[in-house]
Amino acid sequence: MGTSVSHPSPRTPGWNAVAASYSTEAIAVQRVAQELWRAAASQPEASLTADLGHPLVSKLGEIAISVNDRMEAVQAGRRLVAAAGETSLAIDIAHRALSLSFTKAGDRSQSFAQALFAQAANYLVSRDLAGFVGRTGRIHNVSEAIALKAALADLAAATVRTVPLSSSVFRDASSWRAYVHAVVARLVGSAPNA
């Protein structure tokens, strides 16, 4: 039986700003999201935002748009990751996004990208949010924590929709990295929304 280890966010000025935003409802949810992504993007080591640009993530996105059956796509993703012999948090999140991209009708490339950033937001929020339940003015109970987490994931997905995406982006590693960079720039608020 395995165990799960929770790794809290590092104690840096960026993550301290996120913690402060969890403590008061005077800070708008949009600002909480911005602080969350700023802290994540400024992490010098183990940067999830940089890792989302990994070529295996784009290849999982390519599977999402090229395979029409969810189970077949998930299995193809597993084979790809196993053959590459690499694993990371970003790749795990991308594999989850691959499966989730089949839950909505429509453009699967857009669904994959939205699920990727929404799941990344879920992870970033989950590291620390539970510690604020009941001790802050924003999060009085678990239901409010769940609602905030969902709102932050929804904001990430909505931001992804503002960055143009074509299915060809998944075929080229540098194009994928540029796309991820553009999304992160919007998430941190350094690029205007379309």
C-alpha positions as CSV (number, residue, x, y, z in Angstrom):
1,M,0.0,0.0,0.0
2,G,1.4,3.4,-0.9
3,T,1.3,6.6,1.0
4,S,0.5,10.1,-0.1
5,V,2.8,13.0,0.9
6,S,1.5,16.5,0.9
7,H,4.1,19.1,-0.3
8,P,3.1,22.6,0.8
9,S,4.1,25.6,-1.2
10,P,7.5,27.0,-0.4
11,R,7.7,30.0,2.0
12,T,8.5,32.7,-0.6
13,P,7.1,36.2,-1.0
14,G,4.9,35.0,-3.9
15,W,3.4,32.1,-2.0
16,N,3.0,34.3,1.1
17,A,0.9,36.6,-1.1
18,V,-1.2,33.6,-2.1
19,A,-1.7,32.6,1.6
20,A,-2.7,36.1,2.4
21,S,-5.3,36.0,-0.4
22,Y,-6.8,32.8,1.1
23,S,-7.2,34.7,4.4
24,T,-9.6,37.4,3.5
25,E,-12.6,37.7,1.2
26,A,-11.7,41.4,0.6
27,I,-9.4,40.1,-2.2
28,A,-11.3,39.2,-5.4
29,V,-11.1,35.6,-6.6
30,Q,-9.6,36.9,-9.9
31,R,-6.8,38.4,-7.8
32,V,-6.3,35.2,-5.9
33,A,-5.9,33.4,-9.2
34,Q,-3.4,35.9,-10.4
35,E,-1.3,35.6,-7.2
36,L,-1.5,31.8,-7.4
37,W,-0.1,31.8,-11.0
38,R,2.4,34.5,-10.3
39,A,3.8,32.4,-7.4
40,A,3.9,29.3,-9.5
41,A,5.6,31.0,-12.4
42,S,8.2,32.6,-10.3
43,Q,9.3,29.3,-8.6
44,P,13.0,28.9,-9.7
45,E,13.0,25.1,-9.0
46,A,10.4,22.5,-9.8
47,S,8.4,25.1,-11.8
48,L,5.1,23.5,-12.8
49,T,4.4,26.3,-15.2
50,A,7.6,25.5,-17.1
51,D,7.1,21.8,-16.9
52,L,3.7,22.1,-18.6
53,G,5.6,23.0,-21.7
54,H,7.4,19.6,-21.8
55,P,7.2,17.8,-25.2
56,L,5.5,14.8,-23.6
57,V,2.6,17.1,-22.5
58,S,2.2,18.3,-26.1
59,K,2.3,14.7,-27.3
60,L,-0.5,13.8,-24.8
61,G,-2.5,16.7,-26.3
62,E,-1.9,15.3,-29.7
63,I,-3.3,12.0,-28.6
64,A,-6.4,13.8,-27.3
65,I,-7.1,15.3,-30.7
66,S,-6.1,12.3,-32.9
67,V,-7.8,9.4,-31.1
68,N,-11.6,9.3,-31.0
69,D,-12.1,6.9,-28.2
70,R,-11.4,8.0,-24.6
71,M,-10.2,4.6,-23.3
72,E,-8.0,4.1,-26.4
73,A,-6.6,7.6,-25.9
74,V,-5.8,7.0,-22.2
75,Q,-4.1,3.7,-23.0
76,A,-2.1,5.3,-25.8
77,G,-1.1,8.0,-23.3
78,R,0.0,5.4,-20.8
79,R,2.1,3.7,-23.4
80,L,3.7,6.9,-24.5
81,V,4.7,7.9,-21.0
82,A,6.0,4.4,-20.2
83,A,8.0,4.3,-23.4
84,A,9.5,7.7,-22.7
85,G,10.6,6.5,-19.2
86,E,9.8,10.0,-17.8
87,T,7.4,11.1,-15.2
88,S,6.7,14.4,-13.6
89,L,3.8,16.2,-12.0
90,A,3.1,18.0,-15.2
91,I,3.0,14.8,-17.2
92,D,0.6,13.3,-14.6
93,I,-1.6,16.3,-14.9
94,A,-1.5,16.1,-18.7
95,H,-2.5,12.5,-18.6
96,R,-5.5,13.4,-16.4
97,A,-6.3,16.3,-18.9
98,L,-6.2,13.7,-21.7
99,S,-9.0,11.8,-20.1
100,L,-10.9,14.9,-19.2
101,S,-10.7,16.3,-22.7
102,F,-13.3,13.6,-23.7
103,T,-15.9,14.8,-21.2
104,K,-17.2,17.7,-23.3
105,A,-18.3,17.8,-26.9
106,G,-16.5,20.2,-29.2
107,D,-12.9,21.1,-29.9
108,R,-10.8,18.5,-28.1
109,S,-7.6,20.5,-28.4
110,Q,-9.2,23.3,-26.5
111,S,-10.7,20.9,-24.0
112,F,-7.3,19.4,-23.4
113,A,-5.7,22.8,-22.8
114,Q,-8.5,23.9,-20.5
115,A,-8.4,20.7,-18.5
116,L,-4.5,20.9,-18.3
117,F,-4.5,24.3,-16.8
118,A,-7.6,23.7,-14.6
119,Q,-6.0,20.6,-13.2
120,A,-2.7,22.5,-12.6
121,A,-4.7,25.1,-10.7
122,N,-6.4,22.4,-8.7
123,Y,-3.0,21.0,-7.7
124,L,-1.5,24.4,-6.8
125,V,-4.5,25.3,-4.7
126,S,-4.7,21.9,-3.0
127,R,-1.2,22.2,-1.5
128,D,-2.2,24.8,1.0
129,L,-5.9,25.6,1.0
130,A,-6.9,23.0,3.6
131,G,-4.8,24.7,6.2
132,F,-7.0,27.8,5.9
133,V,-10.4,26.2,6.4
134,G,-12.1,27.6,9.4
135,R,-9.3,29.9,10.4
136,T,-9.8,32.7,7.9
137,G,-12.5,35.2,6.9
138,R,-12.7,33.7,3.4
139,I,-12.9,29.9,4.0
140,H,-15.2,29.0,6.9
141,N,-15.8,25.4,6.0
142,V,-14.9,22.7,3.5
143,S,-17.7,23.6,1.1
144,E,-16.3,27.1,0.8
145,A,-12.8,25.7,0.2
146,I,-14.2,23.4,-2.5
147,A,-16.0,26.3,-4.1
148,L,-12.9,28.5,-4.1
149,K,-10.9,25.7,-5.7
150,A,-13.5,25.2,-8.4
151,A,-13.6,28.9,-9.1
152,L,-9.9,29.1,-9.5
153,A,-9.9,26.1,-11.9
154,D,-12.8,27.6,-13.8
155,L,-10.8,30.9,-14.1
156,A,-7.8,29.0,-15.4
157,A,-9.9,27.3,-18.1
158,A,-11.6,30.6,-19.0
159,T,-8.2,32.2,-19.5
160,V,-7.1,29.3,-21.7
161,R,-10.0,30.1,-24.0
162,T,-8.6,33.6,-24.6
163,V,-5.4,32.3,-26.1
164,P,-5.6,31.2,-29.7
165,L,-4.9,27.5,-30.2
166,S,-4.7,25.4,-33.3
167,S,-4.2,21.6,-33.3
168,S,-0.9,22.0,-35.0
169,V,0.6,23.5,-31.8
170,F,0.8,20.0,-30.4
171,R,3.0,18.7,-33.2
172,D,5.9,21.1,-32.5
173,A,7.7,21.3,-29.2
174,S,8.7,24.9,-29.5
175,S,5.2,26.0,-30.6
176,W,3.7,24.1,-27.6
177,R,6.2,25.9,-25.2
178,A,5.3,29.2,-26.7
179,Y,1.6,28.5,-26.3
180,V,2.1,27.5,-22.6
181,H,4.1,30.6,-22.1
182,A,1.3,32.7,-23.6
183,V,-1.3,31.1,-21.3
184,V,0.8,31.6,-18.2
185,A,1.4,35.2,-19.2
186,R,-2.4,35.7,-19.3
187,L,-2.8,33.9,-16.0
188,V,-0.3,36.0,-14.2
189,G,-1.8,39.2,-15.7
190,S,1.2,40.3,-17.8
191,A,-0.6,39.9,-21.1
192,P,-3.9,41.4,-22.1
193,N,-6.9,39.2,-22.6
194,A,-8.1,38.8,-26.2
